[in-house]
Amino acid sequence: MSNSYQIYLISDSTGETLDRIFLALKAQFKDFDYETNHFSFTRTENQVKKIFEKINKKKKIIILYTIVDDKLSDFLISESKKKSVPCFGVLGDLIQSFSKILNQNALHVPSRQHIMNDDYYRKIDAIQFTMNHDDGNSLEDIQKSDIILLGVSRTSKTPTSIYLANKGYKVSNIPIINKDSIPENIKRNVKKKCIIGLIAEPKRLAEIRRNRMNSLNETGNKKYIDIQKIQNEVENSKKTFQKFKWPTIDVSRKSVEETAASVIKIYEINKKNA
């Protein structure tokens, strides 16, 4: 029998929550050979039956699921026991516990987190705003930003901005190319916006830039990956951030998610002190 596991991710909605939970789970195991099988919008017993028809008994199967309907959840568990397949619900116990604490019954409505309410449309507006204000664009209304990110090339400004936008923050990002890169209204910071500088180790930046150039088959711009030039860029950006007393985040060893979490923490502190 193969040592590889077949992970069945069964959800009554998009499966986004389940994907994130499995991502966090698998990160805790170094030697874990697996293949994922996604089944989204699973809302009937017939759909569950069809999933089990695909199961190969010769393979190691683990089922993780997010199904809010108790009857369907019980049916899935029952079918799993028949096949002797490990099956784990990642929301069930939490929903029941919250129901007891809040002293109210849960709605058990699939996809309710994706309902198109005011929060949903605010997030869509934030995504559109952030895309329009990427890489120093649309500076004329930058005062509408919740967060402004500054940094030299390849300090994760754009991916961090997009990640934050998906959480509902309107983000502008501005590349620092020279001393004139930062607009005067940002320097004055009249509205006391949350302005954050992103920095990185020069060697790390050089590596990222080199990989970027290789992926684009660009070889002409030697200055872009010159370590001395990068060191100067980073030092000058640090001096600028210190001059205007803008908080900084070193992204050298941070994922986009970790950088975004640090940005949100600074934003919340800034909001309380405003």
C-alpha positions as CSV (number, residue, x, y, z in Angstrom):
1,M,0.0,0.0,0.0
2,S,1.2,3.5,-0.9
3,N,2.4,5.8,1.9
4,S,0.7,8.7,0.2
5,Y,-2.6,9.8,1.7
6,Q,-5.7,10.9,-0.3
7,I,-7.1,13.9,1.5
8,Y,-10.8,14.4,0.8
9,L,-11.9,18.0,1.5
10,I,-15.7,18.1,1.5
11,S,-17.5,21.4,1.9
12,D,-21.1,22.6,1.5
13,S,-19.7,26.0,0.3
14,T,-16.6,27.1,-1.6
15,G,-14.2,25.1,0.5
16,E,-12.1,28.2,1.2
17,T,-12.3,27.8,5.0
18,L,-11.4,24.1,4.7
19,D,-8.4,24.8,2.5
20,R,-7.0,27.2,5.0
21,I,-7.5,24.9,7.9
22,F,-5.8,22.0,6.0
23,L,-3.0,24.4,5.1
24,A,-2.3,25.1,8.7
25,L,-2.7,21.5,9.7
26,K,-0.3,20.0,7.1
27,A,2.4,22.6,8.0
28,Q,2.8,20.8,11.3
29,F,4.1,17.6,9.7
30,K,7.4,17.4,7.9
31,D,7.0,14.0,6.3
32,F,3.4,14.0,4.9
33,D,2.9,12.8,1.4
34,Y,-0.6,13.5,0.2
35,E,-2.9,14.4,-2.7
36,T,-6.0,16.6,-2.1
37,N,-9.4,16.0,-3.6
38,H,-11.8,18.9,-3.4
39,F,-15.6,18.6,-3.3
40,S,-17.3,21.9,-2.9
41,F,-21.0,22.8,-2.6
42,T,-21.8,19.3,-1.3
43,R,-25.4,19.7,0.0
44,T,-27.2,16.4,-0.6
45,E,-26.9,12.8,0.5
46,N,-26.7,11.8,-3.2
47,Q,-23.6,14.0,-3.6
48,V,-22.0,12.3,-0.6
49,K,-22.8,8.9,-2.0
50,K,-21.1,9.7,-5.3
51,I,-18.0,10.9,-3.4
52,F,-17.8,7.5,-1.7
53,E,-18.2,5.7,-4.9
54,K,-14.9,7.2,-6.0
55,I,-13.0,6.0,-3.0
56,N,-10.4,3.4,-3.7
57,K,-10.1,1.0,-0.7
58,K,-6.5,0.3,-1.5
59,K,-5.6,3.9,-0.8
60,K,-5.2,5.7,2.6
61,I,-8.1,8.1,2.8
62,I,-8.7,11.0,5.3
63,I,-11.8,13.1,5.1
64,L,-12.0,16.7,6.4
65,Y,-15.3,18.5,6.1
66,T,-17.2,21.7,6.7
67,I,-20.9,21.0,6.6
68,V,-23.3,23.0,8.7
69,D,-26.4,20.8,8.1
70,D,-26.5,18.3,11.0
71,K,-28.4,15.7,9.1
72,L,-26.0,15.7,6.1
73,S,-23.1,15.8,8.5
74,D,-24.4,12.7,10.3
75,F,-24.9,11.0,7.0
76,L,-21.3,11.7,5.9
77,I,-20.0,10.3,9.2
78,S,-22.2,7.2,8.9
79,E,-20.9,6.5,5.4
80,S,-17.3,7.1,6.5
81,K,-17.7,4.5,9.3
82,K,-19.1,1.9,6.8
83,K,-15.9,2.4,4.7
84,S,-13.7,2.6,7.8
85,V,-12.4,6.0,6.6
86,P,-11.2,8.6,9.2
87,C,-13.6,11.6,9.0
88,F,-13.2,14.9,10.9
89,G,-15.6,17.9,11.0
90,V,-13.7,21.1,11.6
91,L,-16.7,23.4,12.5
92,G,-19.3,21.1,14.1
93,D,-18.1,21.2,17.7
94,L,-17.4,24.9,17.5
95,I,-20.9,25.7,16.2
96,Q,-22.4,23.6,19.0
97,S,-20.2,25.2,21.6
98,F,-21.0,28.7,20.5
99,S,-24.7,27.8,20.3
100,K,-24.6,26.9,24.0
101,I,-22.5,30.0,25.1
102,L,-24.7,32.4,23.1
103,N,-27.9,30.6,24.1
104,Q,-29.3,30.6,20.6
105,N,-29.6,28.1,17.8
106,A,-27.2,28.2,14.9
107,L,-28.8,29.0,11.5
108,H,-27.0,26.1,9.7
109,V,-27.1,27.9,6.4
110,P,-24.3,27.0,3.9
111,S,-22.2,29.9,2.4
112,R,-23.6,32.4,4.9
113,Q,-20.1,33.9,5.3
114,H,-20.3,34.8,1.6
115,I,-23.6,36.7,1.8
116,M,-23.6,39.9,-0.3
117,N,-24.2,42.4,2.5
118,D,-22.6,45.8,3.2
119,D,-19.4,44.2,4.3
120,Y,-19.2,42.2,1.1
121,Y,-19.6,45.3,-1.1
122,R,-17.1,47.2,1.1
123,K,-14.5,44.5,0.4
124,I,-15.2,44.7,-3.4
125,D,-14.7,48.5,-3.2
126,A,-11.5,47.9,-1.3
127,I,-10.2,45.5,-3.9
128,Q,-11.0,47.9,-6.8
129,F,-9.5,50.8,-5.0
130,T,-6.3,48.9,-4.2
131,M,-5.9,47.7,-7.8
132,N,-6.3,51.3,-9.0
133,H,-3.7,52.5,-6.5
134,D,-1.0,49.9,-7.2
135,D,2.6,50.9,-7.9
136,G,2.1,54.7,-7.3
137,N,-1.0,55.1,-9.5
138,S,-3.9,57.5,-8.8
139,L,-2.1,59.6,-6.2
140,E,-4.6,62.4,-6.5
141,D,-7.0,60.7,-4.1
142,I,-4.6,58.7,-2.0
143,Q,-6.0,60.4,1.1
144,K,-8.9,57.9,0.7
145,S,-6.6,55.0,1.6
146,D,-6.8,53.2,4.9
147,I,-3.2,52.1,4.6
148,I,-0.3,53.4,2.5
149,L,2.7,51.1,1.9
150,L,6.1,52.4,0.8
151,G,9.2,50.5,-0.2
152,V,11.9,49.8,-2.8
153,S,11.3,47.3,-5.6
154,R,10.4,43.7,-4.6
155,T,9.5,44.4,-1.0
156,S,6.1,42.7,-1.4
157,K,4.1,45.9,-1.7
158,T,1.6,44.7,-4.3
159,P,0.9,41.1,-3.0
160,T,0.5,42.5,0.6
161,S,-1.8,45.3,-0.7
162,I,-4.0,42.8,-2.5
163,Y,-4.1,40.5,0.5
164,L,-5.2,43.4,2.7
165,A,-7.8,44.5,0.1
166,N,-9.3,41.0,0.4
167,K,-9.8,41.7,4.1
168,G,-11.5,45.0,3.3
169,Y,-8.7,47.6,3.6
170,K,-8.2,50.3,0.9
171,V,-4.5,50.2,0.3
172,S,-2.2,52.3,-1.8
173,N,1.4,51.3,-2.4
174,I,4.2,53.6,-3.7
175,P,7.6,52.4,-5.0
176,I,10.6,54.3,-3.7
177,I,12.8,54.9,-6.7
178,N,14.5,58.2,-5.7
179,K,14.2,61.1,-3.3
180,D,11.3,62.5,-5.3
181,S,9.2,59.3,-5.4
182,I,7.1,60.2,-2.3
183,P,4.4,62.8,-3.0
184,E,4.3,65.9,-0.9
185,N,0.9,65.2,0.5
186,I,2.2,61.9,1.9
187,K,5.2,63.6,3.5
188,R,2.8,66.2,5.1
189,N,0.4,63.4,6.1
190,V,-2.3,65.9,6.8
191,K,-4.9,63.3,7.4
192,K,-2.6,61.2,9.7
193,K,-3.0,58.1,7.5
194,C,-1.5,54.8,8.4
195,I,1.8,54.9,6.4
196,I,4.2,52.0,6.7
197,G,7.6,51.4,5.2
198,L,8.5,47.9,4.0
199,I,12.2,47.0,4.1
200,A,14.3,43.9,3.4
201,E,17.8,42.6,3.6
202,P,19.8,43.7,0.5
203,K,21.0,40.1,-0.2
204,R,17.5,38.8,0.0
205,L,16.3,41.6,-2.3
206,A,19.0,40.9,-4.8
207,E,18.0,37.2,-4.9
208,I,14.4,38.0,-5.5
209,R,15.1,40.6,-8.2
210,R,17.5,38.2,-9.9
211,N,14.7,35.5,-10.0
212,R,12.3,38.1,-11.2
213,M,14.5,39.1,-14.1
214,N,15.2,35.4,-15.0
215,S,11.5,34.7,-15.1
216,L,11.0,37.6,-17.5
217,N,14.1,36.7,-19.6
218,E,15.5,40.2,-18.8
219,T,19.3,40.4,-18.6
220,G,20.1,44.0,-19.6
221,N,19.4,45.9,-16.3
222,K,22.5,45.1,-14.3
223,K,22.0,47.9,-11.8
224,Y,18.7,46.4,-10.7
225,I,20.5,43.5,-9.1
226,D,23.7,45.3,-8.1
227,I,24.2,44.6,-4.4
228,Q,25.8,47.9,-3.6
229,K,23.0,49.8,-5.3
230,I,20.4,47.8,-3.5
231,Q,22.2,48.5,-0.2
232,N,22.0,52.2,-0.9
233,E,18.4,51.9,-1.8
234,V,17.5,50.1,1.4
235,E,19.5,52.5,3.6
236,N,18.0,55.6,1.9
237,S,14.5,54.2,2.4
238,K,15.2,53.5,6.1
239,K,16.4,57.1,6.5
240,T,13.3,58.4,4.9
241,F,11.0,56.3,7.1
242,Q,13.0,57.4,10.2
243,K,12.7,61.1,9.1
244,F,8.9,61.0,8.9
245,K,8.6,58.6,11.9
246,W,6.8,56.0,9.8
247,P,6.8,52.5,11.3
248,T,8.6,49.8,9.3
249,I,8.3,46.1,8.7
250,D,11.2,43.9,7.7
251,V,9.7,41.5,5.1
252,S,13.0,39.5,4.5
253,R,11.7,36.3,6.1
254,K,8.0,37.0,6.2
255,S,5.3,35.6,4.1
256,V,2.7,37.9,2.6
257,E,0.2,36.7,5.3
258,E,2.7,37.5,8.1
259,T,3.5,40.9,6.7
260,A,-0.2,41.7,6.3
261,A,-0.8,40.7,9.9
262,S,1.9,43.1,11.1
263,V,0.4,45.8,8.9
264,I,-3.1,45.3,10.4
265,K,-1.6,45.4,13.9
266,I,0.0,48.8,13.2
267,Y,-3.2,50.0,11.6
268,E,-5.2,49.2,14.6
269,I,-2.8,50.9,17.0
270,N,-2.7,53.9,14.6
271,K,-6.5,54.0,14.6
272,K,-6.7,54.0,18.4
273,N,-4.2,56.8,18.7
274,A,-5.7,59.0,15.9
